[in-house]
Amino acid sequence: MQVDQAKRLKELEQENAKLKRLVAELSLDKLVLKDIASENF
């Protein structure tokens, strides 16, 4: 593996981790909103 490929792989892994955290956060927000909405109706 070339040095530039290793750098790119590391960048993609970091971006992937960031996106996974974002999905987890949004999923939690959705659950909270669903819970709040169900209590109101």
N, CA, C and O atoms as a MOPAC input file, in Angstrom:
PM7 MOZYME 1SCF
protein

 N      0.84900 1    -1.18300 1     0.00000 1
 C      0.00000 1     0.00000 1     0.00000 1
 C      0.89400 1     1.24600 1     0.00000 1
 O      1.85000 1     1.33400 1     0.77000 1
 N      0.57600 1     2.18000 1    -0.85100 1
 C      1.34200 1     3.41000 1    -0.94200 1
 C      1.00600 1     4.33100 1     0.23100 1
 O     -0.03200 1     4.18500 1     0.87600 1
 N      1.89300 1     5.26900 1     0.49000 1
 C      1.69500 1     6.20300 1     1.60300 1
 C      0.42700 1     7.02300 1     1.39600 1
 O     -0.33800 1     7.24300 1     2.33500 1
 N      0.20600 1     7.47900 1     0.14700 1
 C     -0.99100 1     8.28300 1    -0.12100 1
 C     -2.26500 1     7.45700 1     0.05400 1
 O     -3.29700 1     7.98400 1     0.46800 1
 N     -2.19400 1     6.18800 1    -0.25500 1
 C     -3.35900 1     5.31300 1    -0.05600 1
 C     -3.63100 1     5.11900 1     1.43400 1
 O     -4.78600 1     5.10200 1     1.86000 1
 N     -2.57900 1     4.97400 1     2.21900 1
 C     -2.73200 1     4.80500 1     3.66100 1
 C     -3.33600 1     6.06000 1     4.28500 1
 O     -4.18300 1     5.97200 1     5.17400 1
 N     -2.89200 1     7.23700 1     3.81300 1
 C     -3.45300 1     8.50300 1     4.31400 1
 C     -4.93500 1     8.60100 1     3.97000 1
 O     -5.76000 1     8.98400 1     4.80000 1
 N     -5.25100 1     8.24500 1     2.72700 1
 C     -6.65400 1     8.31400 1     2.27800 1
 C     -7.51200 1     7.34800 1     3.08600 1
 O     -8.62900 1     7.68800 1     3.47500 1
 N     -7.00200 1     6.15500 1     3.34100 1
 C     -7.73300 1     5.17000 1     4.13700 1
 C     -8.00700 1     5.71200 1     5.53700 1
 O     -9.11400 1     5.57100 1     6.05700 1
 N     -7.00100 1     6.32700 1     6.14100 1
 C     -7.17300 1     6.89700 1     7.48100 1
 C     -8.22900 1     8.00300 1     7.46600 1
 O     -9.05800 1     8.08100 1     8.37200 1
 N     -8.20100 1     8.85800 1     6.44000 1
 C     -9.20200 1     9.92400 1     6.31300 1
 C    -10.60600 1     9.33700 1     6.19400 1
 O    -11.54300 1     9.81500 1     6.83300 1
 N    -10.74300 1     8.30600 1     5.37800 1
 C    -12.05800 1     7.68200 1     5.18700 1
 C    -12.54300 1     7.00300 1     6.46000 1
 O    -13.73200 1     7.04200 1     6.77400 1
 N    -11.63300 1     6.38500 1     7.18500 1
 C    -12.01200 1     5.75000 1     8.45000 1
 C    -12.48400 1     6.78800 1     9.45800 1
 O    -13.44200 1     6.55200 1    10.19400 1
 N    -11.81100 1     7.94300 1     9.49500 1
 C    -12.21500 1     9.01500 1    10.40900 1
 C    -13.58300 1     9.57400 1    10.00700 1
 O    -14.43200 1     9.82800 1    10.86200 1
 N    -13.79000 1     9.76300 1     8.70300 1
 C    -15.07600 1    10.26100 1     8.21800 1
 C    -16.18200 1     9.25300 1     8.52900 1
 O    -17.28200 1     9.63600 1     8.92700 1
 N    -15.88900 1     7.97800 1     8.34700 1
 C    -16.86000 1     6.92900 1     8.63000 1
 C    -17.26400 1     6.93800 1    10.10300 1
 O    -18.44500 1     6.81200 1    10.42700 1
 N    -16.29700 1     7.08400 1    10.98200 1
 C    -16.58500 1     7.13000 1    12.42000 1
 C    -17.44500 1     8.34400 1    12.75500 1
 O    -18.37200 1     8.25100 1    13.56000 1
 N    -17.13900 1     9.47500 1    12.13800 1
 C    -17.92200 1    10.69300 1    12.36500 1
 C    -19.36900 1    10.49500 1    11.90700 1
 O    -20.30700 1    10.88800 1    12.60000 1
 N    -19.53600 1     9.88900 1    10.74600 1
 C    -20.88300 1     9.65500 1    10.21500 1
 C    -21.65700 1     8.65600 1    11.07300 1
 O    -22.86500 1     8.80100 1    11.26000 1
 N    -20.97200 1     7.65500 1    11.58500 1
 C    -21.63300 1     6.68000 1    12.46300 1
 C    -22.13900 1     7.35000 1    13.73400 1
 O    -23.23900 1     7.05600 1    14.20200 1
 N    -21.32000 1     8.26400 1    14.30000 1
 C    -21.76700 1     9.00100 1    15.49000 1
 C    -22.97100 1     9.87500 1    15.16200 1
 O    -23.90200 1     9.98200 1    15.96100 1
 N    -22.95300 1    10.49900 1    13.98900 1
 C    -24.05900 1    11.34800 1    13.56900 1
 C    -25.34400 1    10.53800 1    13.41600 1
 O    -26.40800 1    10.97500 1    13.85300 1
 N    -25.25000 1     9.37500 1    12.80600 1
 C    -26.42200 1     8.50100 1    12.65200 1
 C    -26.94800 1     8.07900 1    14.01200 1
 O    -28.16000 1     8.07200 1    14.22700 1
 N    -26.06700 1     7.73000 1    14.92700 1
 C    -26.49200 1     7.32500 1    16.26500 1
 C    -27.20400 1     8.47600 1    16.96900 1
 O    -28.23200 1     8.27400 1    17.61600 1
 N    -26.65400 1     9.68200 1    16.84200 1
 C    -27.25900 1    10.84900 1    17.47600 1
 C    -28.64300 1    11.14100 1    16.88800 1
 O    -29.59000 1    11.41800 1    17.62300 1
 N    -28.74900 1    11.07600 1    15.56900 1
 C    -30.04100 1    11.33300 1    14.92500 1
 C    -31.06200 1    10.25000 1    15.25800 1
 O    -32.24900 1    10.53800 1    15.40900 1
 N    -30.60700 1     9.01400 1    15.37100 1
 C    -31.51100 1     7.92500 1    15.73800 1
 C    -32.05400 1     8.13900 1    17.14300 1
 O    -33.23400 1     7.90100 1    17.40300 1
 N    -31.19400 1     8.58800 1    18.04400 1
 C    -31.62300 1     8.87300 1    19.41000 1
 C    -32.62100 1    10.02900 1    19.42700 1
 O    -33.63600 1     9.97000 1    20.12200 1
 N    -32.32600 1    11.08800 1    18.65400 1
 C    -33.25700 1    12.22100 1    18.55500 1
 C    -34.62600 1    11.75400 1    18.06300 1
 O    -35.65700 1    12.18700 1    18.57600 1
 N    -34.62800 1    10.87700 1    17.07800 1
 C    -35.88000 1    10.36900 1    16.52200 1
 C    -36.67500 1     9.59900 1    17.58000 1
 O    -37.88900 1     9.76500 1    17.69400 1
 N    -35.98800 1     8.76400 1    18.34400 1
 C    -36.66600 1     8.00700 1    19.40300 1
 C    -37.27100 1     8.93400 1    20.45100 1
 O    -38.39400 1     8.71700 1    20.90700 1
 N    -36.53100 1     9.96000 1    20.82800 1
 C    -37.02700 1    10.91100 1    21.81600 1
 C    -38.26000 1    11.62900 1    21.27800 1
 O    -39.25600 1    11.77000 1    21.98600 1
 N    -38.19500 1    12.08000 1    20.03400 1
 C    -39.34300 1    12.77400 1    19.43300 1
 C    -40.54800 1    11.86400 1    19.31200 1
 O    -41.67300 1    12.30100 1    19.55000 1
 N    -40.33800 1    10.60300 1    18.94500 1
 C    -41.45300 1     9.66200 1    18.85300 1
 C    -42.09400 1     9.45900 1    20.22800 1
 O    -43.31600 1     9.37600 1    20.35400 1
 N    -41.24800 1     9.38100 1    21.24900 1
 C    -41.75200 1     9.19000 1    22.61300 1
 C    -42.56500 1    10.40100 1    23.05800 1
 O    -43.64100 1    10.24900 1    23.63700 1
 N    -42.06100 1    11.58700 1    22.79200 1
 C    -42.77200 1    12.81300 1    23.15000 1
 C    -44.10100 1    12.90300 1    22.38900 1
 O    -45.13000 1    13.25700 1    22.96300 1
 N    -44.06600 1    12.58300 1    21.10500 1
 C    -45.28700 1    12.66300 1    20.28100 1
 C    -46.33800 1    11.66900 1    20.76500 1
 O    -47.52900 1    11.97800 1    20.75600 1
 N    -45.91500 1    10.49100 1    21.18300 1
 C    -46.88300 1     9.48800 1    21.63100 1
 C    -47.52600 1     9.87100 1    22.95300 1
 O    -48.66100 1     9.48100 1    23.22800 1
 N    -46.81400 1    10.63000 1    23.77300 1
 C    -47.37100 1    11.08100 1    25.04500 1
 C    -48.42600 1    12.16000 1    24.85200 1
 O    -49.35700 1    12.26900 1    25.65000 1
 N    -48.28600 1    12.95500 1    23.80000 1
 C    -49.19800 1    14.05900 1    23.56600 1
 C    -50.51400 1    13.62600 1    22.91400 1
 O    -51.49800 1    14.36400 1    22.95400 1
 N    -50.53300 1    12.45500 1    22.32800 1
 C    -51.74100 1    12.05400 1    21.59100 1
 C    -52.38000 1    10.83900 1    22.18900 1
 O    -53.40400 1    10.37100 1    21.69000 1

